[in-house]
Structure formats: C-alpha cells, structure tokens
C-alpha cells in the first residue's frame, strides 16, 4: 500500500518538474525572440507560459483532492 503511494508521489513530482521546465524553456525562448528583434514571435511564445502552467494545474493531481 505504501509503495503505491510513494510511486504516485514520485510521478506527480516528476510531472510537476516537467511542467515547470516546459514553462521555463518557453519563457526563455520568448525573451530570446523578443530581444533578438522578433517582438511579435516573442509575444506569441510568451503566451505559452500561462497556458502550460494552467494545463499543469488542471491535469496534475493534487494531494488534498478526494
């Protein structure tokens, strides 16, 4: 029983890390585009960050949810 809980927690932690990594990469890519002279592309890619974080908040399991 405890092994199952530990495995679920490890998967959730890995998934959270993946979502945060994707958002960070998107943000850095957006800043790179913006300061590289491609302002519109930078804004477009910058809009991915809240979308990725929102998707993570919806999809990832929360510990306090029953």
Biopython code that builds the backbone (N, CA, C, O; Angstrom):
import numpy as np
from Bio.PDB.StructureBuilder import StructureBuilder

atoms = [
    (1, "UNK", "N", (0.821, -1.189, 0.000)),
    (1, "UNK", "CA", (0.000, 0.000, 0.000)),
    (1, "UNK", "C", (0.869, 1.259, 0.000)),
    (1, "UNK", "O", (0.630, 2.183, -0.779)),
    (2, "UNK", "N", (1.878, 1.293, 0.877)),
    (2, "UNK", "CA", (2.729, 2.475, 0.954)),
    (2, "UNK", "C", (3.574, 2.642, -0.303)),
    (2, "UNK", "O", (3.870, 3.764, -0.713)),
    (3, "UNK", "N", (3.961, 1.525, -0.913)),
    (3, "UNK", "CA", (4.754, 1.597, -2.144)),
    (3, "UNK", "C", (3.961, 2.282, -3.246)),
    (3, "UNK", "O", (4.518, 3.066, -4.014)),
    (4, "UNK", "N", (2.667, 1.995, -3.333)),
    (4, "UNK", "CA", (1.810, 2.625, -4.330)),
    (4, "UNK", "C", (1.746, 4.132, -4.122)),
    (4, "UNK", "O", (1.810, 4.896, -5.085)),
    (5, "UNK", "N", (1.620, 4.560, -2.881)),
    (5, "UNK", "CA", (1.555, 5.986, -2.562)),
    (5, "UNK", "C", (2.865, 6.663, -2.910)),
    (5, "UNK", "O", (2.869, 7.761, -3.466)),
    (6, "UNK", "N", (3.977, 6.019, -2.590)),
    (6, "UNK", "CA", (5.292, 6.592, -2.910)),
    (6, "UNK", "C", (5.483, 6.703, -4.411)),
    (6, "UNK", "O", (6.009, 7.710, -4.885)),
    (7, "UNK", "N", (5.070, 5.694, -5.176)),
    (7, "UNK", "CA", (5.194, 5.748, -6.631)),
    (7, "UNK", "C", (4.346, 6.879, -7.211)),
    (7, "UNK", "O", (4.789, 7.581, -8.120)),
    (8, "UNK", "N", (3.150, 7.056, -6.701)),
    (8, "UNK", "CA", (2.273, 8.127, -7.170)),
    (8, "UNK", "C", (2.873, 9.493, -6.861)),
    (8, "UNK", "O", (2.783, 10.407, -7.680)),
    (9, "UNK", "N", (3.481, 9.640, -5.691)),
    (9, "UNK", "CA", (4.107, 10.908, -5.332)),
    (9, "UNK", "C", (5.311, 11.194, -6.217)),
    (9, "UNK", "O", (5.531, 12.342, -6.603)),
    (10, "UNK", "N", (6.086, 10.179, -6.542)),
    (10, "UNK", "CA", (7.245, 10.365, -7.406)),
    (10, "UNK", "C", (6.807, 10.768, -8.811)),
    (10, "UNK", "O", (7.431, 11.633, -9.427)),
    (11, "UNK", "N", (5.741, 10.151, -9.324)),
    (11, "UNK", "CA", (5.242, 10.524, -10.652)),
    (11, "UNK", "C", (4.725, 11.949, -10.652)),
    (11, "UNK", "O", (4.963, 12.693, -11.603)),
    (12, "UNK", "N", (4.027, 12.338, -9.605)),
    (12, "UNK", "CA", (3.500, 13.699, -9.516)),
    (12, "UNK", "C", (4.639, 14.704, -9.453)),
    (12, "UNK", "O", (4.579, 15.750, -10.100)),
    (13, "UNK", "N", (5.661, 14.403, -8.692)),
    (13, "UNK", "CA", (6.816, 15.294, -8.598)),
    (13, "UNK", "C", (7.516, 15.417, -9.946)),
    (13, "UNK", "O", (7.902, 16.515, -10.346)),
    (14, "UNK", "N", (7.680, 14.315, -10.637)),
    (14, "UNK", "CA", (8.296, 14.341, -11.966)),
    (14, "UNK", "C", (7.451, 15.111, -12.960)),
    (14, "UNK", "O", (7.990, 15.828, -13.804)),
    (15, "UNK", "N", (6.130, 14.976, -12.875)),
    (15, "UNK", "CA", (5.236, 15.694, -13.774)),
    (15, "UNK", "C", (5.271, 17.191, -13.496)),
    (15, "UNK", "O", (5.271, 17.998, -14.426)),
    (16, "UNK", "N", (5.300, 17.561, -12.227)),
    (16, "UNK", "CA", (5.388, 18.981, -11.877)),
    (16, "UNK", "C", (6.688, 19.581, -12.406)),
    (16, "UNK", "O", (6.709, 20.698, -12.923)),
    (17, "UNK", "N", (7.757, 18.827, -12.268)),
    (17, "UNK", "CA", (9.054, 19.287, -12.763)),
    (17, "UNK", "C", (9.017, 19.472, -14.276)),
    (17, "UNK", "O", (9.563, 20.444, -14.798)),
    (18, "UNK", "N", (8.381, 18.552, -14.974)),
    (18, "UNK", "CA", (8.276, 18.650, -16.426)),
    (18, "UNK", "C", (7.476, 19.874, -16.848)),
    (18, "UNK", "O", (7.861, 20.564, -17.791)),
    (19, "UNK", "N", (6.375, 20.154, -16.168)),
    (19, "UNK", "CA", (5.556, 21.323, -16.487)),
    (19, "UNK", "C", (6.341, 22.601, -16.228)),
    (19, "UNK", "O", (6.341, 23.507, -17.062)),
    (20, "UNK", "N", (7.011, 22.683, -15.082)),
    (20, "UNK", "CA", (7.804, 23.878, -14.779)),
    (20, "UNK", "C", (8.971, 24.050, -15.737)),
    (20, "UNK", "O", (9.310, 25.175, -16.105)),
    (21, "UNK", "N", (9.585, 22.955, -16.140)),
    (21, "UNK", "CA", (10.676, 23.018, -17.113)),
    (21, "UNK", "C", (10.174, 23.518, -18.462)),
    (21, "UNK", "O", (10.824, 24.351, -19.094)),
    (22, "UNK", "N", (9.032, 23.020, -18.907)),
    (22, "UNK", "CA", (8.458, 23.465, -20.182)),
    (22, "UNK", "C", (8.118, 24.955, -20.137)),
    (22, "UNK", "O", (8.366, 25.676, -21.103)),
    (23, "UNK", "N", (7.555, 25.416, -19.027)),
    (23, "UNK", "CA", (7.222, 26.836, -18.892)),
    (23, "UNK", "C", (8.481, 27.700, -18.865)),
    (23, "UNK", "O", (8.507, 28.782, -19.451)),
    (24, "UNK", "N", (9.507, 27.229, -18.196)),
    (24, "UNK", "CA", (10.769, 27.981, -18.137)),
    (24, "UNK", "C", (11.424, 28.068, -19.505)),
    (24, "UNK", "O", (11.903, 29.131, -19.900)),
    (25, "UNK", "N", (11.449, 26.970, -20.221)),
    (25, "UNK", "CA", (12.033, 26.964, -21.567)),
    (25, "UNK", "C", (11.246, 27.891, -22.481)),
    (25, "UNK", "O", (11.833, 28.626, -23.275)),
    (26, "UNK", "N", (9.933, 27.862, -22.376)),
    (26, "UNK", "CA", (9.093, 28.744, -23.174)),
    (26, "UNK", "C", (9.376, 30.208, -22.852)),
    (26, "UNK", "O", (9.472, 31.036, -23.758)),
    (27, "UNK", "N", (9.507, 30.527, -21.587)),
    (27, "UNK", "CA", (9.797, 31.897, -21.182)),
    (27, "UNK", "C", (11.149, 32.355, -21.729)),
    (27, "UNK", "O", (11.263, 33.451, -22.278)),
    (28, "UNK", "N", (12.162, 31.520, -21.577)),
    (28, "UNK", "CA", (13.495, 31.890, -22.067)),
    (28, "UNK", "C", (13.515, 32.042, -23.587)),
    (28, "UNK", "O", (14.180, 32.934, -24.115)),
    (29, "UNK", "N", (12.790, 31.174, -24.288)),
    (29, "UNK", "CA", (12.695, 31.276, -25.740)),
    (29, "UNK", "C", (11.981, 32.566, -26.135)),
    (29, "UNK", "O", (12.362, 33.220, -27.106)),
    (30, "UNK", "N", (10.940, 32.930, -25.376)),
    (30, "UNK", "CA", (10.214, 34.163, -25.641)),
    (30, "UNK", "C", (11.115, 35.388, -25.471)),
    (30, "UNK", "O", (11.118, 36.291, -26.308)),
    (31, "UNK", "N", (11.872, 35.405, -24.384)),
    (31, "UNK", "CA", (12.782, 36.533, -24.134)),
    (31, "UNK", "C", (13.855, 36.602, -25.219)),
    (31, "UNK", "O", (14.220, 37.687, -25.671)),
    (32, "UNK", "N", (14.352, 35.449, -25.628)),
    (32, "UNK", "CA", (15.357, 35.413, -26.689)),
    (32, "UNK", "C", (14.801, 35.973, -27.993)),
    (32, "UNK", "O", (15.472, 36.748, -28.675)),
    (33, "UNK", "N", (13.586, 35.585, -28.336)),
    (33, "UNK", "CA", (12.961, 36.114, -29.549)),
    (33, "UNK", "C", (12.734, 37.615, -29.443)),
    (33, "UNK", "O", (13.008, 38.359, -30.385)),
    (34, "UNK", "N", (12.232, 38.057, -28.295)),
    (34, "UNK", "CA", (11.923, 39.476, -28.107)),
    (34, "UNK", "C", (13.172, 40.338, -28.285)),
    (34, "UNK", "O", (13.163, 41.302, -29.050)),
    (35, "UNK", "N", (14.240, 39.988, -27.578)),
    (35, "UNK", "CA", (15.455, 40.795, -27.657)),
    (35, "UNK", "C", (16.253, 40.522, -28.925)),
    (35, "UNK", "O", (17.186, 41.261, -29.240)),
    (36, "UNK", "N", (15.901, 39.479, -29.648)),
    (36, "UNK", "CA", (16.536, 39.197, -30.941)),
    (36, "UNK", "C", (15.906, 39.971, -32.075)),
    (36, "UNK", "O", (16.351, 39.853, -33.217)),
    (37, "UNK", "N", (14.876, 40.766, -31.793)),
    (37, "UNK", "CA", (14.260, 41.595, -32.819)),
    (37, "UNK", "C", (12.947, 41.046, -33.347)),
    (37, "UNK", "O", (12.319, 41.676, -34.198)),
    (38, "UNK", "N", (12.525, 39.909, -32.874)),
    (38, "UNK", "CA", (11.260, 39.315, -33.321)),
    (38, "UNK", "C", (10.210, 39.496, -32.216)),
    (38, "UNK", "O", (9.832, 38.544, -31.534)),
    (39, "UNK", "N", (9.756, 40.735, -32.062)),
    (39, "UNK", "CA", (8.863, 41.053, -30.943)),
    (39, "UNK", "C", (7.553, 40.279, -30.993)),
    (39, "UNK", "O", (7.106, 39.756, -29.973)),
    (40, "UNK", "N", (6.930, 40.199, -32.172)),
    (40, "UNK", "CA", (5.645, 39.510, -32.270)),
    (40, "UNK", "C", (5.771, 38.022, -31.975)),
    (40, "UNK", "O", (4.914, 37.447, -31.305)),
    (41, "UNK", "N", (6.821, 37.403, -32.465)),
    (41, "UNK", "CA", (7.034, 35.991, -32.157)),
    (41, "UNK", "C", (7.323, 35.801, -30.671)),
    (41, "UNK", "O", (6.905, 34.809, -30.074)),
    (42, "UNK", "N", (8.038, 36.752, -30.077)),
    (42, "UNK", "CA", (8.321, 36.681, -28.650)),
    (42, "UNK", "C", (7.055, 36.771, -27.816)),
    (42, "UNK", "O", (6.905, 36.059, -26.823)),
    (43, "UNK", "N", (6.142, 37.649, -28.223)),
    (43, "UNK", "CA", (4.860, 37.755, -27.515)),
    (43, "UNK", "C", (4.061, 36.467, -27.675)),
    (43, "UNK", "O", (3.477, 35.970, -26.713)),
    (44, "UNK", "N", (4.035, 35.931, -28.888)),
    (44, "UNK", "CA", (3.285, 34.700, -29.140)),
    (44, "UNK", "C", (3.801, 33.552, -28.278)),
    (44, "UNK", "O", (3.018, 32.843, -27.644)),
    (45, "UNK", "N", (5.117, 33.373, -28.256)),
    (45, "UNK", "CA", (5.689, 32.291, -27.456)),
    (45, "UNK", "C", (5.518, 32.590, -25.966)),
    (45, "UNK", "O", (5.355, 31.667, -25.168)),
    (46, "UNK", "N", (5.553, 33.858, -25.587)),
    (46, "UNK", "CA", (5.344, 34.225, -24.194)),
    (46, "UNK", "C", (3.958, 33.866, -23.689)),
    (46, "UNK", "O", (3.771, 33.634, -22.494)),
    (47, "UNK", "N", (2.991, 33.818, -24.587)),
    (47, "UNK", "CA", (1.636, 33.418, -24.196)),
    (47, "UNK", "C", (1.544, 31.930, -23.876)),
    (47, "UNK", "O", (0.571, 31.488, -23.264)),
    (48, "UNK", "N", (2.533, 31.167, -24.276)),
    (48, "UNK", "CA", (2.528, 29.735, -23.964)),
    (48, "UNK", "C", (2.735, 29.489, -22.468)),
    (48, "UNK", "O", (2.230, 28.506, -21.925)),
    (49, "UNK", "N", (3.470, 30.370, -21.810)),
    (49, "UNK", "CA", (3.826, 30.134, -20.406)),
    (49, "UNK", "C", (2.589, 29.978, -19.510)),
    (49, "UNK", "O", (2.483, 28.970, -18.812)),
    (50, "UNK", "N", (1.653, 30.932, -19.501)),
    (50, "UNK", "CA", (0.472, 30.718, -18.652)),
    (50, "UNK", "C", (-0.383, 29.544, -19.127)),
    (50, "UNK", "O", (-1.050, 28.892, -18.324)),
    (51, "UNK", "N", (-0.361, 29.277, -20.436)),
    (51, "UNK", "CA", (-1.121, 28.132, -20.945)),
    (51, "UNK", "C", (-0.549, 26.821, -20.425)),
    (51, "UNK", "O", (-1.296, 25.928, -20.026)),
    (52, "UNK", "N", (0.765, 26.705, -20.430)),
    (52, "UNK", "CA", (1.420, 25.487, -19.931)),
    (52, "UNK", "C", (1.161, 25.322, -18.436)),
    (52, "UNK", "O", (0.851, 24.224, -17.973)),
    (53, "UNK", "N", (1.289, 26.416, -17.682)),
    (53, "UNK", "CA", (1.058, 26.339, -16.239)),
    (53, "UNK", "C", (-0.404, 26.026, -15.914)),
    (53, "UNK", "O", (-0.687, 25.290, -14.969)),
    (54, "UNK", "N", (-1.328, 26.582, -16.691)),
    (54, "UNK", "CA", (-2.748, 26.286, -16.480)),
    (54, "UNK", "C", (-3.053, 24.827, -16.791)),
    (54, "UNK", "O", (-3.797, 24.175, -16.059)),
    (55, "UNK", "N", (-2.488, 24.324, -17.859)),
    (55, "UNK", "CA", (-2.678, 22.915, -18.194)),
    (55, "UNK", "C", (-2.142, 22.025, -17.080)),
    (55, "UNK", "O", (-2.772, 21.034, -16.712)),
    (56, "UNK", "N", (-0.993, 22.377, -16.551)),
    (56, "UNK", "CA", (-0.427, 21.610, -15.446)),
    (56, "UNK", "C", (-1.305, 21.652, -14.212)),
    (56, "UNK", "O", (-1.439, 20.647, -13.513)),
    (57, "UNK", "N", (-1.907, 22.805, -13.932)),
    (57, "UNK", "CA", (-2.779, 22.924, -12.768)),
    (57, "UNK", "C", (-4.046, 22.095, -12.929)),
    (57, "UNK", "O", (-4.594, 21.599, -11.944)),
    (58, "UNK", "N", (-4.507, 21.944, -14.150)),
    (58, "UNK", "CA", (-5.722, 21.170, -14.400)),
    (58, "UNK", "C", (-5.438, 19.675, -14.421)),
    (58, "UNK", "O", (-6.192, 18.889, -13.847)),
    (59, "UNK", "N", (-4.366, 19.286, -15.074)),
    (59, "UNK", "CA", (-4.093, 17.868, -15.325)),
    (59, "UNK", "C", (-3.428, 17.170, -14.150)),
    (59, "UNK", "O", (-3.762, 16.027, -13.839)),
    (60, "UNK", "N", (-2.497, 17.840, -13.500)),
    (60, "UNK", "CA", (-1.742, 17.180, -12.440)),
    (60, "UNK", "C", (-2.599, 16.943, -11.208)),
    (60, "UNK", "O", (-3.429, 17.778, -10.849)),
    (61, "UNK", "N", (-2.395, 15.807, -10.568)),
    (61, "UNK", "CA", (-3.183, 15.509, -9.364)),
    (61, "UNK", "C", (-2.744, 16.380, -8.195)),
    (61, "UNK", "O", (-1.580, 16.765, -8.086)),
    (62, "UNK", "N", (-3.697, 16.678, -7.330)),
    (62, "UNK", "CA", (-3.379, 17.416, -6.106)),
    (62, "UNK", "C", (-3.574, 16.483, -4.927)),
    (62, "UNK", "O", (-4.462, 15.630, -4.932)),
    (63, "UNK", "N", (-2.744, 16.651, -3.926)),
    (63, "UNK", "CA", (-2.795, 15.770, -2.758)),
    (63, "UNK", "C", (-4.014, 15.969, -1.887)),
    (63, "UNK", "O", (-4.448, 15.029, -1.222)),
    (64, "UNK", "N", (-4.581, 17.163, -1.868)),
    (64, "UNK", "CA", (-5.701, 17.421, -0.971)),
    (64, "UNK", "C", (-7.065, 17.152, -1.612)),
    (64, "UNK", "O", (-8.103, 17.334, -0.975)),
    (65, "UNK", "N", (-7.055, 16.726, -2.855)),
    (65, "UNK", "CA", (-8.306, 16.407, -3.539)),
    (65, "UNK", "C", (-8.763, 15.007, -3.182)),
    (65, "UNK", "O", (-7.939, 14.094, -3.126)),
    (66, "UNK", "N", (-10.013, 14.814, -2.945)),
    (66, "UNK", "CA", (-10.521, 13.477, -2.580)),
    (66, "UNK", "C", (-11.060, 12.747, -3.786)),
    (66, "UNK", "O", (-11.526, 11.614, -3.665)),
]
sb = StructureBuilder()
sb.init_structure("model")
sb.init_model(0)
sb.init_chain("A")
sb.init_seg("    ")
for serial, (resi, resn, name, xyz) in enumerate(atoms, 1):
    if name == "N":
        sb.init_residue(resn, " ", resi, " ")
    sb.init_atom(name, np.array(xyz, "f"), 0.0, 1.0, " ", f" {name:<3s}", serial, name[0])
structure = sb.get_structure()
